[in-house]
Amino acid sequence: LMYNDLVDQAELFQECIKYYANILTPFSGLVEKKIDEFKSLNVPVDMICPSHGVIWRDNPLQIVGKYLDWSKNYRENQITIVYDTMWNGTRKMAEAIAKGIKSADDKAVVKLFNISRSDKNDVATEVFKSKALLVGSPTFNRGILSAVAGFMEQIRGLKFKEKKAAAFGTYGWSAESVDVISKGLESAGFDLLEDGIKSIWNPDENSLKECVDFGKEIAVKTRFPNRQ
């Protein structure tokens, strides 16, 4: 048997929040309701034995407390940037935007993911933890790259709430990707911060400066109220 006090605590926490983010997020309203119902019973709990996962025998209610926190539109001081790229132009935009965010708010955690090279469940977990999500893709066939499209469908189903978002991307002949992403983010329940930012072909020095400034604006607009 695997007990919660016999495993690495950091790994345990990460697996728990990953499970909640990817499986239970759409049911957060029910989670909060059922936990409140359980607490009202005032039943002593010595151990929690779920159908899968560790058995909670050491302070078993700690995981109940975590679930309650996570059910309330959970957000940390984090911004996650997710992108895919063809010729590294969108990657350069992502990195410049991240630089702008950090320069305007050095306390914020900024995480970048090339979605075509990342575990999508890990990325969804980071989005769950974030106050804002930025998504980027070059325009491809008047749309977006398939890896980004798949990710957009994934987060639509998770029904995140009270999170900000914006889009970015490169283009050549036409520039549909930012609009496609923006509409997808909005339909997934995110609050759009900006119209998005576009760069033709591979971004030059001026375009990258605009991306840095864009990142600064995102940082200011998502800063938690208690931060000056």
N, C-alpha and C positions, 0 to 999 in steps of 0.2 A: 504494500500500500504506500502511496505517496502523500505525505502530509505537508501542509503549507510551511511548517517550520523546518523542514528538512531539505528545502530547495533554495537555490539562489534567489534572494528577495527581489533584486533588480530585474532579473529575468522573469520572475513570476508576475511582477507588476506589469511589465511590458506585454506579456502574453494575455493578461487579463484585460488591459485597455484595448489591445488589438482585437480581442474577441468581441468586446462591447462595441467598438467602433464599427466593425464590419458585419456584425450579426444583429445586435440589439438596438442600434441607433434609431431605426424607424419606429421602434416600439417604446421609446423613452417615456412617453406619456403614461403608458401602462406600467412601466417599471416603477416610476415614481408613485403612482397610485397604489400598487400592490405593496411596496415597501412601507408606505404610510399606514396601510391597513394592518400589515404585520406588526408594526411598532405599537399600534393602538391596542394590541392584544396583551402586551407586557408579558410575553412568554420568555422564560429564560432559555438561552441557547448555549449548549455545551459544545456542539459540533455541527458543521454543515457538510453533508455528504452529497455533492452533486452527481448527476448521471455520468459526467465526464469531467476531467480536470482533477486538481488536487483536493484532498479532504482538509477542510479548515477546522483544525482543533486548537490552534494557538490564536487567541483573540478572534474567534470566528466572525464576529460582527464587523470586523474591519473591511471585509469585502462588500458587505451590505452598505457600509458608509461610502465606499468608492462608487458603487453602482448608483447610489442616490446623487452623489456629486455629478457623475457623468450624465445622468438623466436630465439635468437642468441646463441644457444648451451649453455644454462645457466648452470653455475657451481658456487657453493660456496666452501669454504675451508672445505669440509666435505667428509668423507669416510663412506659408508654404508656397513655393513656386514650382509648378509642374510644366514640363514642355517636351516636345520632340523637335527634331531638327533634321534638315537634309544636308545642307552645306555649312553648318555651324553658325549661320546667321542668327537664328532664333536662340541658340545657346548663348551667343554673345549678348544678345538683348537681355536674357534672363540673368546673366552674371552682372550686367551693368545695373539692372533694376535692383538686384540684391545689394549691390554696393551702395546705391542711393538710399535704400531703406536703412542699412546699418549706419550710414553717415548721419542720418536724421534721428535715429533712435538706436543707440548702441546697446540698450537693454533688451531689445527685441531679438528673439531667436528667429533666424532666417534659414530655411532649409530648401535646397534645390534638388529636383529629381528629373532626370531624363526618363520619362515614363516608359520608353521602349526598352530600357535597360534596368528597370527597377521592379521590385515585387509590388504589384498593385495593391495588395492588402496592407503592406507596410506603408505605402503612400497614403492610402485612405485613413490609416491610423493617424498620420501626421496632420492630415486635413482636419480630422476630428478634433485634434488638440489646438488647432489654429483659430485665430480671430479673423484671418483673411486668407484667401486663396487666389493666386495669380496663375493663369493658364495660357500657354503660348504654343503656337504652331505656325509653320509657313502655310501659305495657301497652296493647296494641291487639288487639282481638278475642281476648282471653284469651291473647295471645301477645306477640310483639315485632314491631317495624317491619321491613319487608322488607329494607331496606339492612343492618340489623344481622344479620338472619337469613342473608343472603348472605355477610357477612363471617365469621360463625361457621362456615359450611360451608367457607369458604376456609381458615381456620386449622386446622380439623379435618384437612384433607387434608395440611397441611404437617408435622404430627406433631412439633411443638415439644416439647422435653424440659427438665426442671428449671427451669420457669418458674412463678411464682406468679400467682394471679388472683383477682378478686372482681367482683361484679356490683352495679349500682345502677340505680334508675329511679323514675319517678313513676307514679301510677295514680289512677284515679277510683273506679269501682264495684268493681273487683276488682284484685288485685295479683299477677298471674302472671309478669310479665316477669322479675323478679329470679330466680325459681326456674327459669324456662326457660333464662335465660342461664347460671346456675350449673351446671345439668345439662349444658349444651352445652360449657362450659369444661372440666368434669371429663371428659367423654367425649373431648375433644380432647387430653387428656393434661396439663392444667394442674393444679397443686396449689392447691386453694381455701384462701384465707387467712381468709375470713369468710363468714358466712351471706349477706352482702350488706346493702344499705341501701335503704330505700324511703321515698318522700315522697308524701303524698296531695296531689293537684292541684299547683298551682305552689308550690314550697317557700317557706315563710315564714322569718323570721329565725331562729327556733329550729331549723327543719329544716336550714337552711344551716350553722348552728353544728355540728349533728350531722355534717354532711358534712365539715366541716373536721376535726373530731375523728376521723372515719373515715379521712381522709387521713393524719392523724398516726399512727394505728395501723398503717396500711399501710406507712408509711415505716419505723417501728420494726421491724416484722416482716420487712421485706425488706432491712434494712441489711446491707451486706457485713460479715463478721466482723471485718475489720481497721479498721472505722470505729467510733469511740466516740460 
